[in-house]
Amino acid sequence: MARSPRIDKTPFELKIHDLSHDGRGVARRTPLVEGEPGKAVFVSGALPGERVLVEQTARSRHFDEARTLEVLEASPDRVTPRCPHFGTCGGCVLQHLDETKQIAAKQHTLLENLERIGHVTPGAVLPVLKEGSWGYRRKGRFSVRRVEKKGKTLVGFREQDPRFVADLRECHTLIPEIGFKIAALSALVDSLAGRADIPQIEFIAGDDVIAFVVRHLNPLVPEDLEKLTAFAKEEQFAIFLQPGGNHTVHPLWPAEVPLSFKLAPWDVELAFRPLDFIQVNAKLNEKMIAHAFALLDPQPGERVLDLFCGLGNFTLPLARLVGEVVGVEGEAGLVARAKDNAQRNGLDNAQFFAADLTQDQRGTPWMRAGFDKLLLDPPRSGAIDVLKQLPLKQFSRIVYVSCHPGSLARDAGYLVNECGFKLVSAGAMDMFPQTAHVESIALFER
């Protein structure tokens, strides 16, 4: 078995010249052979233009990794991180970069991916869609680990070294009702007899209720259930238990938990379950929906297809604007709840179908029906499989919402270079401020 290259812990200096897609500084070490490019080094905590003292953390054949020990010459774009855990916690990596520069970096990442991967250039670059930069995150997952050396149970996100759980007291990107209860949650779990059997706690917030889902590998004793219930009552949280797969999630307290959020501009309310996917940034989500509709330009008599529709985040507001909308989603549970949401909102012109959009769907009824426009919001893997099946000539406009600029760029290349569409416009959306995550949107026309 080949051994991993030995890591040299001797500190050394680097000049940072770029920012990587994951928020690390990019530098090059002095080449061994004059005239050849030096080996790339990705440096956590460093910004373009800075001279830093670093320590190597990983080696590979093509690049090295390092962490910043000291900033010798700081970038004018460097700011003081707001969170005391920045640099250790891996939840967000850009707090040391001015917010306007964060946004510019995300826009650059999108455009660079479109050109390099898709070989396309948008006719216009859309202004970055943004909302508040702090206290926005309403859904996520905490890891849980008992650390005997510290004499405590840690509840938090993974450190930048993902082998470890960060010892968090607070988090400024989470909604405050959750972000400033981490220490109390850690103390609660530490007090449980079954603390070693709890690997994770998920959280999700509706408009009126915040819910925690406690995953436990073995049954919890009655005393632990009493402590969890008392905590829920005192803090006004809902607590769910998850002894197995997603189907085993059930409420501990209260017995009935009405989780939902409103999309007020379209008079729509979406009910959901505690492990369902919802957009993490509620205010940006509303702006994104309005932005997507402005690009799509839906008309009252049109029939619109919404792929990867989830609970109906786009589908149900669209139903207020068009003649008919069809939503397709791979997860059957989400489709069932989307249908319920259509009914509860009195929308009889929204249809939903469950279908694996990575597989052949050409014989399905929804695929054979005619449409005027297409909206899609795929996962990180993109939508290339279903795009290659669709009769694309029927769509006058396509609005593509993306959570990964690389897959959007690949799919844009297919639409433009092989299918005769033009990329009218594209731009980033800051769904996850303080992180390197790039959400984006693009408009295609025939």
N, C-alpha and C positions, 0 to 999 in steps of 0.2 A: 504494500500500500504506500502511495506517495505521501510524504510528509508535507504539511502546510509550510510555506516559507516562514522563516523565523522573523519575528517582529523586533525591530531595533527601537528601543525606548529612548534613545538619545535625542533630546530636543534639537530642532533645527528651524531655520527661518525660511519663509516662503512669501512670495508676492502673489496676491490673489488677482486674477484677471477676469473671472466670470462667475456667474451663479448657476449652479446645476438645477435640473428640474425638481430635485427634492430639497432645495433650499441650502445646499452646502456650497462653500466657496470652491472654486476650481483653480488649481495652480499647476505648474510643471517644475519638476526637479531638474537640476542641472544635468544635461545629457552626458552619458559616458563617452559618446563619440561626438566631436565637434561637428556642427552642421546638421545633426539629427534632432528631432523634437524630443524634449525631455519627457519622462514618464509622468502621466497625469496623476494628480493627488486631489482627492475630494476631502475638504476640511470643514468639519462642523463648527459653527459659531464664527465663521469668517465671511467677509463681504468683499465684493470687487473693489480694487484700488487699495486694499489694506496690505500692510506688511505685518506678518504674524509669526509668533514663535509657536511651533506645533509639536505634537507627539504622535508618532505613528500608532494606529490602532489595528490596521489590517493590511495585508499585502496580497496581491495577486499578480499574475503575469503581465496584465495590461494596465493596471492602475493600482494605486495605493490609497488608503484612507487614513485620516488623521483628525485630531481634535485640537482646538485652539487652546494653548496654555496662556498666552499673553498677546494682546494687541499692541504692537510696537508703533504702528502708524494707522490711525483710525480713519475710516471713511467718513466724509461729511454726512452720509446718509445713515450712520449708526445712531440709534437712540437707546435709551435705558429701558430694558425689558420691564414690563409692568408686573409680571408674575415672579415671585421669589424662587420658583422651581424651574425657571427657564435655564436651559443648558443641561439639565438632568432628565426632566420629563420629556418623553418623545411625542407628546400630544400636539405640540406646535413648535415650529422651528424658525419662524421669521420675526419674532417679537423684537429682535435687535435691529430690524430694518424699518426705516420710515414707511408709514402706511402707503403714501403715494408711490413710493418705489416698489413696495410689494405688489401693488396693482400693475405697475408698469412691467414688472418682471413676469407676471402671469400673462399679460397681453403678449409679451415677447415670446414666451414659451409656446403659446397657441400659434402665433404667426410663423414661428420657426418650424414647428411641427408640420403645419400645412404645406410649407414650401419644401422641406426636406423629405418628408414621408409621402405626402400626397401630390407633390409637384403642382400645387395650385396656389393662387393668390386671390384673396377676396377683392371684389371691386371696391368695397368700402370697409373700413375698420370701424366697428361699432364702439362707442364709448363704453368703458367698463361699467357694468351694472353693480352697484354696491349699496350697502346699508350699514348700520352700526357695526363697529369692529370688535366689540366686546359683549359678553353676556348674551350670546346668540344661540348657543348650541343646546338643542332640546332633546337630542337622542344620542345614545352612545353606550359603551360597555366599559365597566371597570374590571380590571383583574384583581383578584384577591389572593394574598399569600401571607401565611404566618412566618415571620422571620424571628427565630429564636435569639439570634445575636442581638437584635434590637429589642427583644422582649415585647413585641407588639405584632398585630396583624395589619398589613398594609392593604388599603383599598385605593386604587388609582389607575392611571394609565401606565403602560410600559415605559421604561426608561429608554433613552436613545440606544442603549445596549438592551435589546428586547428580552434578554434572559432575566432581567430584573424588573420588579414592580416599583414604580416611583413612590417615595414616601411623601405624599401630598397632604397639605393642610387646606389648600384652596385651589380653585381653578377659575381664571378670569374669562375664559372663552365659553364656559358653560353658563346657562341661565343662572342668575344668582341664587335662586331657591335650591339649586343642586350644588353649584360650585362652592358655596360656603358652608356646606353640610358634610363635606368629605371627612373631616376629622371626627365628627359625631358618628358618621356611618362606620368609620374604622373602629372606633371604640365600641360601638354596638356589636359588630361582628366579632371583635376580640373577646367580648364577654360571653359568647355562645359556646356551649359544650361542643357543638358540631362545627366549629370554625374551620377545622382542617378539611372538612368535606364541602366547603363552599369555594369553588374556583373562580366565580365571576358573578357580578351583579350588573344587570342591564338597567338603563333608565330611559324613560320617554315621558314627554310632557304634552298633554292636550291643553286646551284653553283654560280648563277649570280644574284638572287633576294631574298630579305628577305621580308616576308609577315606577316602582322598582321591582325587578324580577330577580329573585334570589335563586340561583342554580345551586342545587345540593346533590351530592353523589350518594348520600345515604339519608334515611329518614331523620328528621330533626326531632329531638325529644320535646315533650310538652313545655318544659321550662323555656326552651329556645323560642318556640312558637309564641309564648306569652310575651317574651322580650321584644320580638319583632312586632307584635301587635301593639304593644305599649308605645314603641317608637313611632309607629305609623300614626297612632292616634294623637300623640303629642305634637308631631311635626306636620300633621295633616297630609301625609303621603298615603298612597295606596301600595300595598305590598302583595306581590304575586310570588308563588313558589313554582319552581321548575325541577321536579325530581328526575326527569328524563328528557326525551325529545321535545320539540316545540309543541306537540299536541298535548303534553302533560301540564302545560302552564295553567294554573288556576289561582283564583284570588284567596289570600289569607284574610286580609281586612282592607276595606269593607267587602261585604259579600257581593255587592253590585258596584262595578266601576265603569261609569259612562265616559270613556275616553273619546274625545273628538276635537276637531278644530274647524273654525269657520274660515271661509274665503269670502269675506264680506262684499267685495265689489261685485260678485256674481250671485250673491244670496245663496251660497252653497255651504253645507256643513258635512264634513266627512268623519264618520265614526271609524275607529280602528282598534286593533288588539295590541297588547303591549310589545309584541315582537315584530309587528308589521313595519315595513319600510315607510317612513315619511321623510320629507326633506328636513334636514336638521335646522335650517335657518328659516324661521317662520316669516319674518318680515321680507327677507330676500325672496322667499318662495312666491309671495304675492306679486312682488315686482317682476319676477321672472315670468310668471304666467301672463301678466299684462304685456310684457316685452315680447313674448312669443306670439301672442295674439296680434300685436301690432305688425309683426313681420308676416304672419300667416294671412292676415286680412280676411278673416272668415266672413262669409256673406249669408244672409238668412236662408237662401234656397240651396245651399251647398251641402254635400255629404263629405265628411272628413274622417280619415282613418287615423287613430292614435295608437301607436305601437309601444309596447312595454309600458302599459298605462297604469299599472299598480292599482291603487285604490280609486283611481279616477281623478287624480290631482289636476290634470289638464282636461280630461274627458268631460267631467261634469260641468265645469265653467263653460266649456265650448258648447255644450248642449243648450246653453242660454242664448247662443249667438247664431247657430246654424240650423239647417233643416233636420239633419241627422248626424250623429257621430257614433263611430264604432271603436271600442277600445279592446285591445288584445293584450293579454298578459300570460306569462308562463306559469305563475303560481296560482293554483286553483283557489286557495283560500282567499287571496287578494281579489280574485275575480268575483267570488261569492259576496265579499263585502262591498265591492264596487257596485254590484247589482242592488244590494240592500241600500247603498247610499243613493243610487239613482231613484229608488222607490221613495225613500224618506224625504228626498228633495222634490218629488213630484215631476221627475224628468223621464217621460216615456219615450223620448227620442234619442236616448243613449242605450246602445246595446253593448254587451260585454261577452267576450269569448276567451276561454282558456286554451292556450296553444304554446308549445315549445317552439319559439321563433328561431332556434338554431337548426330545426329539422324541416323536412319538406312539408310545406303547407299548401301546395298548389291545388289540391283537391278539396280544400275546405270551403264552406259556403261564404265565409267572410272574405276570403281571398278572391273569389269569383265576382263579388259584387263590385260595382263601379264607384269610384270616388273622384272628388275634385282636388282635394289637397291632403297632404300627409304631415303629421307631426309625430316625432319619435324621440324618446328619452331612454336610450338603452343603457345597460350596465357598462362597466369598464371595457369589456370585450368588444363593444361596438355592435353594429347592426349589419355587417357585410353579408351574413348568411341569408337574412330575410330580404335584403335589398336585391340580391341576385335572383330571388324568386318573384318579386313583385312586377306586375306589368306597369313599369314606371311611366310610360307615355301618358297614362291617364291623369297624372298629377301636374297641375300647373305650377304649384309651389310646394316645397318641402322645407319645413323648419326642423332642424336637428339640434336637440339639447344634449350636451355631452358632459360626462364626468371624467373623461380621459382624452386629452388632446391628441395623443398618438392614434387611437382608434378612430377618432373623428377625422383626422388627416387622411388615414387610409381610406375610409369610406367616402370622403370628399373627392379623393383621387379617382375612385371608381365612378362616382356620379358625374364628374366633370369630364374626365378623359375617356370614359368608355360609354357613357349613357347620354351625352349631349346636354347635360345641365350646365348652367353657369353658377359659380359661387358669387352671389350678389353681395353678401356682407357676412362678417363674422366678428365676434368679440368675446372677451372673457367676462365672467360673472363671479364676483367674490363671495361665493357661498360659504367658504371657510376662511375668514380672515385670520391672520397670524400663522397660517399653515401654508405649505407649498402646493396644496391641492388646487387644481385648475378646473373650474366649471366653465363651460362656454356654450355659445349658441351660434348657429349658422343658418343662413337663408339661401336656398337654391331655387332657381327658376329655369324652366325649359327655354 
